Amino acid sequence: MSKRNPRARPRQASALPIRPIRAQPQVLAIAASTGGPSAVQSILQQLGPEFSLPILVAQHIARGFARGMVDWLNRTTPLTIQLAEHEEPLLPGHVYLAPDGQHLLAGPGIVLLLPGTSADRYCPSADRLFETVAAAYHNMAIGVVLTGMGDDGSRGFRMLHEAGSLTLAQDEASSVVYGMPRAAVAAGAVDRVEPLLNIAQAIRQEMAP
């Protein structure tokens, strides 16, 4: 029987990657599907007219209804809501939604649009939005996954989380469908799970100096 070498060093566990420390947020990115319009409206109402970040919203919606959602949100929330235009600047307190058939992406200080294809499972894609926010803003963003069916957003949310940004998910009790938030939690991509009515407060807390 072999004897243990008394001078052998114990094997060290591999070090886990360290997340960057969060910095002051520069953009807010929200993704939603089933039940999302009313959830987005609730958050925008609570953020109020003085909210200072640009907001990018990837909402799964049937073709032809994006303009109607923009008009409805403009009537019922205090922020400026618009369909995004390619390479336009991101402005404080403005909310950008994807036009029909377009993915909504982020560049440093600008909106980017990418035409969808027949191969896309979702358009606009929450994964594509969060991935580009992570690439452009790293640890200077806030991400929110709201009610919705499926798993869109979980991969991009993981990238945003690992980049150091704050990631929030709606809880099951307040979700119409707890699909997208559940997938994001299962991916280890969520810092906090909150009821819908607490999400705006969590965002404002993150922005406090």
C-alpha positions as CSV (number, residue, x, y, z in Angstrom):
1,M,0.0,0.0,0.0
2,S,1.4,3.4,-1.0
3,K,2.1,5.9,1.7
4,R,1.0,9.6,1.4
5,N,3.8,12.0,0.9
6,P,3.9,14.2,4.0
7,R,5.4,17.1,2.1
8,A,2.8,17.0,-0.7
9,R,0.8,20.3,-0.8
10,P,-3.0,20.1,-0.7
11,R,-4.6,20.7,-4.0
12,Q,-6.0,24.2,-4.2
13,A,-9.5,24.9,-5.5
14,S,-9.6,27.0,-8.7
15,A,-10.4,30.6,-8.0
16,L,-13.8,31.8,-9.0
17,P,-14.0,34.8,-11.3
18,I,-14.4,38.1,-9.4
19,R,-17.2,40.4,-10.6
20,P,-16.2,44.0,-11.2
21,I,-17.5,46.5,-8.6
22,R,-20.6,48.2,-9.9
23,A,-20.2,51.8,-11.1
24,Q,-22.8,54.6,-11.4
25,P,-25.4,53.4,-13.9
26,Q,-25.6,55.0,-17.3
27,V,-28.4,53.0,-18.9
28,L,-31.4,50.9,-18.0
29,A,-32.3,47.8,-20.1
30,I,-35.6,46.0,-19.7
31,A,-36.9,42.8,-21.3
32,A,-40.4,41.4,-21.2
33,S,-42.9,39.1,-23.0
34,T,-46.3,37.9,-21.9
35,G,-47.8,40.4,-19.5
36,G,-44.9,42.8,-20.2
37,P,-46.7,45.9,-21.4
38,S,-48.5,46.5,-18.2
39,A,-45.4,45.6,-16.1
40,V,-43.3,48.1,-18.1
41,Q,-45.9,50.7,-17.7
42,S,-46.0,50.2,-14.0
43,I,-42.2,50.6,-13.7
44,L,-42.1,53.7,-15.9
45,Q,-44.9,55.4,-13.9
46,Q,-43.1,54.7,-10.7
47,L,-39.7,56.0,-12.0
48,G,-41.3,59.4,-12.5
49,P,-40.6,62.4,-14.8
50,E,-37.2,63.2,-13.3
51,F,-35.7,59.8,-14.1
52,S,-32.3,60.5,-15.7
53,L,-31.2,57.3,-17.5
54,P,-32.0,56.3,-21.0
55,I,-34.2,53.2,-21.1
56,L,-34.0,50.4,-23.7
57,V,-37.0,48.0,-23.8
58,A,-37.1,44.7,-25.6
59,Q,-40.8,43.7,-25.5
60,H,-42.0,40.7,-27.4
61,I,-45.0,42.0,-29.3
62,A,-46.9,41.0,-32.4
63,R,-46.0,42.8,-35.6
64,G,-48.0,46.0,-36.1
65,F,-48.5,46.7,-32.3
66,A,-45.2,48.4,-31.4
67,R,-46.4,51.9,-32.4
68,G,-49.6,51.4,-30.4
69,M,-47.6,50.5,-27.3
70,V,-45.5,53.6,-27.7
71,D,-48.6,55.8,-28.0
72,W,-50.2,54.1,-25.0
73,L,-47.1,54.5,-22.8
74,N,-46.7,58.2,-23.8
75,R,-50.3,58.8,-22.7
76,T,-50.0,56.9,-19.4
77,T,-46.4,57.5,-18.2
78,P,-44.4,60.6,-17.5
79,L,-41.4,59.7,-19.7
80,T,-40.8,60.3,-23.4
81,I,-41.4,57.0,-25.3
82,Q,-40.4,56.4,-28.9
83,L,-39.6,53.8,-31.5
84,A,-35.8,53.7,-31.8
85,E,-33.9,54.9,-34.9
86,H,-30.6,53.4,-35.9
87,E,-27.6,55.2,-34.4
88,E,-29.6,57.9,-32.7
89,P,-28.2,59.2,-29.3
90,L,-29.5,57.8,-26.1
91,L,-31.1,60.7,-24.1
92,P,-31.8,60.9,-20.4
93,G,-35.4,60.1,-19.5
94,H,-36.2,58.7,-23.0
95,V,-37.5,55.2,-23.5
96,Y,-36.7,53.3,-26.7
97,L,-38.6,50.4,-28.1
98,A,-37.8,48.4,-31.2
99,P,-39.7,49.0,-34.4
100,D,-41.4,46.0,-36.1
101,G,-38.9,43.3,-37.2
102,Q,-35.9,44.9,-35.6
103,H,-33.6,43.9,-32.8
104,L,-32.9,46.7,-30.3
105,L,-29.2,47.0,-29.4
106,A,-27.0,49.3,-27.5
107,G,-23.7,51.0,-28.5
108,P,-21.8,53.5,-26.3
109,G,-24.3,56.3,-26.0
110,I,-26.4,55.3,-29.0
111,V,-29.2,53.0,-30.1
112,L,-28.5,50.4,-32.7
113,L,-31.0,48.4,-34.8
114,L,-30.5,45.1,-36.5
115,P,-33.1,43.5,-38.9
116,G,-34.5,40.3,-37.6
117,T,-34.4,37.1,-39.7
118,S,-36.6,34.0,-40.1
119,A,-34.0,32.1,-37.9
120,D,-34.7,34.3,-34.9
121,R,-36.7,32.8,-32.1
122,Y,-37.5,36.2,-30.7
123,C,-37.5,39.6,-32.3
124,P,-36.7,41.9,-30.6
125,S,-34.4,39.6,-28.7
126,A,-33.7,40.2,-25.0
127,D,-30.5,38.2,-25.3
128,R,-29.2,40.5,-28.0
129,L,-30.1,43.6,-26.0
130,F,-28.4,42.5,-22.8
131,E,-25.3,41.2,-24.6
132,T,-24.8,44.6,-26.3
133,V,-25.5,46.5,-23.1
134,A,-22.9,44.4,-21.4
135,A,-20.3,45.0,-24.2
136,A,-21.0,48.8,-24.3
137,Y,-21.5,49.6,-20.6
138,H,-19.9,46.7,-18.6
139,N,-20.6,47.5,-14.9
140,M,-22.4,50.8,-15.6
141,A,-25.9,49.5,-16.4
142,I,-29.1,48.1,-14.8
143,G,-30.9,45.1,-16.3
144,V,-34.4,44.0,-15.6
145,V,-36.1,40.8,-16.7
146,L,-39.9,40.9,-16.4
147,T,-42.8,38.5,-16.9
148,G,-42.7,36.4,-20.0
149,M,-42.8,33.0,-21.6
150,G,-39.6,31.1,-22.6
151,D,-36.0,31.8,-21.7
152,D,-35.1,34.8,-23.9
153,G,-32.7,37.0,-22.0
154,S,-31.1,34.5,-19.7
155,R,-27.8,34.2,-21.8
156,G,-27.4,38.0,-22.2
157,F,-28.4,38.6,-18.6
158,R,-25.6,36.3,-17.5
159,M,-23.2,38.4,-19.5
160,L,-24.5,41.6,-18.0
161,H,-24.3,40.1,-14.5
162,E,-20.7,38.9,-15.0
163,A,-19.8,42.4,-16.3
164,G,-20.7,43.8,-12.9
165,S,-24.0,45.5,-13.6
166,L,-27.0,45.2,-11.4
167,T,-29.5,42.6,-12.6
168,L,-33.1,42.4,-11.3
169,A,-35.8,39.9,-12.0
170,Q,-39.5,40.0,-11.3
171,D,-40.8,37.5,-8.8
172,E,-43.1,34.6,-9.6
173,A,-46.1,35.9,-7.6
174,S,-46.3,39.2,-9.5
175,S,-45.5,37.7,-13.0
176,V,-48.2,36.7,-15.5
177,V,-45.8,34.0,-16.7
178,Y,-42.7,33.2,-14.7
179,G,-40.7,31.9,-17.6
180,M,-38.1,34.5,-18.5
181,P,-37.4,35.5,-14.9
182,R,-37.1,31.8,-13.9
183,A,-34.6,31.1,-16.7
184,A,-32.5,34.1,-15.7
185,V,-32.5,33.0,-12.0
186,A,-31.6,29.4,-13.1
187,A,-28.7,30.8,-15.2
188,G,-27.2,32.4,-12.0
189,A,-27.6,35.8,-13.7
190,V,-29.8,37.6,-11.1
191,D,-28.7,39.8,-8.2
192,R,-32.1,40.4,-6.8
193,V,-35.6,39.0,-7.3
194,E,-38.3,41.6,-6.5
195,P,-42.1,42.0,-6.8
196,L,-43.1,44.2,-9.6
197,L,-44.0,47.1,-7.3
198,N,-40.5,47.1,-5.8
199,I,-38.5,47.2,-9.0
200,A,-38.6,50.9,-9.6
201,Q,-37.4,51.5,-6.0
202,A,-34.6,49.1,-6.4
203,I,-33.5,51.0,-9.6
204,R,-33.6,54.3,-7.8
205,Q,-31.6,52.9,-4.9
206,E,-28.9,51.8,-7.3
207,M,-28.7,55.3,-8.8
208,A,-28.3,57.1,-5.4
209,P,-24.9,58.6,-5.0
